Amino acid sequence: MSTNEDEIMREFDINYLLEDLGSLEVEKQVIAVERVGEIVDFLAVKTVDAFRRSPHRFPMAERLYRLGSVVVTPLENLLKESDNLETSILASVILLRFGSRAGVSCLLDAIAKDEEYLSLAASSLAAAGIKEASDPMINRLRSCDINNIDLAIGLLNALEDLGSEIPSDLRDRLTGEDVPWQIRTYTKRFDSYQKNQLEYTSSEKAIA
């Protein structure tokens, strides 16, 4: 450990900190809060580093967000340095949950190329309202294995959340007789929902 880390760990005496936090002396309370902040920042950096090194990154990522926005800066730094695709995608997903767009380009690239985390990337971008994700999703649906039900429905669901339309050529591809019924059914329901939304919007404008 560095000298600074040694100092922080020496201050990591929970009983001592709790005593000062409960003190009626303002100076003791303020110093205690500052020390807690330093410790939290320190632990966030160490936790993100453990995530980077772990062979079990996904379960680590699922729990990283519980630390709150304190992980944003360490994750943004990790994103700049990482050459591991899984690490970058998962870090980008967490960052997006906290409003950081630092990993948006990584997630857009995952939609175009990745297999394992494609649906997670798509749903994360859709939940954040990243409209520029629509075209990569549509392009992936045009080129993907039409029998990959989970992939197709995951992308369709993300497009629906974004309020995007399905181009006619893609609609024809996804509703063909050789397409699994789950995909055909979802596409037709999605298409019907889009038409209803357009009709509703048009009638609202006419009334206005």
Disulfide bonds with the S-S distance in Angstrom:
none
